[in-house]
Amino acid sequence: MNNSRPKARISRALGIPLTRKCVKYFERRPFPPGVHGRGRRKTSDYQVRLLEKQRLRHQYNISEAQMRRAFDDAHRSEGKTGENMVVLLERRLDATVLRAGLARSIYQARQQVAHGHFTVDGKKVDRPSYRLKPGQIVEVRESSRDKTPFQVAAAGAHVDGPTPPYLSTVLEELRTTVIREPLRPEIPVICDEQLVVEFYAR
């Protein structure tokens, strides 16, 4: 059983490839799954907003409760709620591990964090949802560095373009430092976050 198949179906339903492996499946069949996938279906405003919310949620591989919490926190902050929400999600430890090139996908990043392979400022953190602050240093634990996935990461296998400017990463040392908070235009997620705000604000 190929584990990327279910993710490929989700990718097609959302209209975006969720992993690098999904890209080839998505490009081959870029329409939603099911017998009516190719047909044109009229979508309601609610469905459009729901789809956008699901797109954002799946790109960070989080639960509905975590998504709602990010919205509520963003809504309480100054500035644009949608941009604040994406920035809060991007500050998650698992998202940072992915962006730094220390994992090949958000799924692997979440698993590796949950299994206790990372430290923040020298202390083990096993919560993927942990929110990082500027100045904090994320490293692979000494005892995990010889494991194959991290050796692969140290060789640069997961780097897909330049590292985001809000991180300073030394891959061969399996370490990244959060320089500052990310700005929305720098965050590589495909989403019209205003539609997500409208979904929750209804």
C-alpha positions in Angstrom: 0.0 0.0 0.0 1.5 3.3 -1.0 1.0 5.8 1.9 1.0 8.8 -0.4 -2.2 7.6 -2.2 -4.7 9.0 0.5 -2.7 12.3 0.5 -3.0 12.3 -3.3 -6.8 12.0 -3.0 -6.8 14.9 -0.4 -4.5 16.9 -2.7 -6.9 16.5 -5.6 -9.9 17.4 -3.5 -8.2 20.6 -2.2 -6.6 21.5 -5.6 -3.1 21.6 -4.2 -0.3 19.0 -3.9 0.3 18.4 -0.1 3.7 16.6 -0.5 6.4 16.4 -3.2 5.3 12.8 -3.8 1.7 14.0 -4.4 2.9 16.3 -7.2 3.0 13.6 -9.8 -0.4 12.2 -8.9 -1.9 15.7 -8.8 -0.4 16.7 -12.1 -1.8 13.5 -13.7 -5.3 14.0 -12.3 -5.7 17.6 -11.3 -9.5 17.3 -10.7 -11.3 16.3 -7.6 -11.7 12.5 -7.0 -14.9 10.7 -7.7 -17.1 10.2 -10.7 -18.1 13.8 -10.8 -14.6 15.1 -10.4 -14.2 16.4 -13.9 -17.6 18.0 -14.1 -18.3 21.6 -13.3 -20.2 21.9 -10.1 -21.7 25.1 -8.8 -20.2 25.9 -5.4 -21.8 28.0 -2.7 -20.0 30.8 -0.9 -20.0 28.5 2.1 -18.3 25.7 0.1 -15.7 28.1 -1.3 -14.8 29.3 2.2 -14.8 25.8 3.6 -12.5 24.6 0.9 -10.0 27.4 1.7 -10.1 26.6 5.4 -9.5 22.9 4.6 -6.6 23.9 2.3 -4.9 25.8 5.1 -5.6 23.2 7.7 -4.1 20.4 5.6 -1.0 22.3 4.6 -0.1 22.5 8.3 -1.5 19.0 9.1 -3.5 20.2 12.1 -6.9 19.4 13.7 -10.0 21.5 13.4 -9.6 22.5 17.1 -6.0 23.7 16.5 -7.2 25.6 13.5 -9.9 27.3 15.4 -7.5 28.2 18.2 -5.2 29.8 15.8 -8.1 31.9 14.4 -9.2 32.9 17.9 -5.6 34.0 18.9 -5.2 35.8 15.6 -8.5 37.6 16.0 -7.4 38.9 19.4 -4.2 40.3 18.0 -3.7 43.7 16.3 -3.5 43.8 12.5 -5.2 41.6 9.9 -6.7 38.5 11.4 -6.0 36.3 8.3 -2.3 37.3 8.1 -1.9 36.9 11.9 -3.4 33.4 11.7 -1.0 32.2 9.0 1.9 33.7 10.9 0.9 31.9 14.1 0.6 28.6 12.2 4.0 29.2 10.6 5.6 29.7 14.0 4.7 26.1 15.0 7.7 23.9 15.7 6.8 21.3 13.1 6.3 24.0 10.4 9.7 25.5 11.2 11.4 22.0 11.0 9.9 21.6 7.6 10.9 25.1 6.3 14.4 24.7 7.5 14.8 21.5 5.4 15.1 19.2 8.4 12.2 17.1 7.3 10.8 16.1 3.9 7.1 16.9 4.6 4.9 18.4 7.3 3.9 14.8 8.2 7.4 13.7 8.8 8.2 16.9 10.7 5.2 16.4 13.0 6.2 12.8 13.7 9.8 13.6 14.4 8.9 16.4 16.8 6.4 14.2 18.6 9.0 11.4 18.9 11.3 13.8 20.8 14.1 14.3 18.3 14.3 18.1 18.6 15.3 20.6 21.2 14.4 24.3 21.5 17.2 26.3 23.2 18.7 23.0 24.4 15.6 21.6 26.0 13.6 18.7 24.4 10.3 19.7 23.0 7.9 17.1 21.7 4.9 19.3 21.0 4.5 20.0 17.2 2.2 22.9 18.0 4.9 24.6 20.2 5.1 28.3 19.0 8.6 29.6 18.5 9.7 33.1 19.3 12.5 35.2 17.6 15.9 34.2 18.9 15.0 30.6 19.7 17.3 27.8 18.4 15.9 24.5 17.1 18.3 21.5 16.8 18.1 17.8 16.3 19.1 16.1 19.6 22.6 14.7 19.8 21.3 11.2 20.3 19.2 11.4 17.1 21.8 12.9 14.7 23.1 9.5 13.4 19.6 8.4 12.4 19.1 8.0 8.6 16.4 10.7 8.2 18.6 13.3 9.8 21.7 12.3 7.8 19.6 12.7 4.7 18.4 16.1 5.9 22.0 17.2 6.7 23.0 16.4 3.1 20.4 18.9 1.9 18.0 16.4 0.4 14.8 18.2 1.6 15.8 21.7 0.6 13.4 23.0 -2.1 14.6 26.5 -2.9 16.1 29.1 -0.5 15.4 28.9 3.2 12.8 31.5 4.3 14.5 34.7 5.4 13.1 34.5 8.9 15.2 31.4 9.6 19.0 31.0 9.7 19.8 27.4 9.1 23.0 25.4 9.2 21.9 22.1 7.7 25.1 20.2 8.3 24.8 21.0 12.0 21.0 20.2 11.9 20.2 23.5 13.4 18.0 26.5 12.6 17.5 29.8 14.4 14.4 31.9 14.3 15.6 35.4 13.4 12.3 37.1 13.4 8.6 36.6 12.9 7.7 35.6 9.4 5.8 38.0 7.1 2.8 36.7 5.2 4.3 37.1 1.7 7.3 35.0 2.8 5.2 32.0 3.9 4.9 29.4 1.2 1.3 28.3 1.8 -1.4 28.5 -0.9 -4.4 30.1 0.7 -6.7 33.1 0.5 -6.8 33.6 4.3 -9.5 36.2 4.1 -11.9 33.5 3.0 -10.9 31.5 6.1 -11.6 34.5 8.3 -15.0 34.8 6.7 -15.6 31.1 7.3 -15.0 31.4 11.0 -16.6 34.8 11.3 -20.0 33.8 9.8 
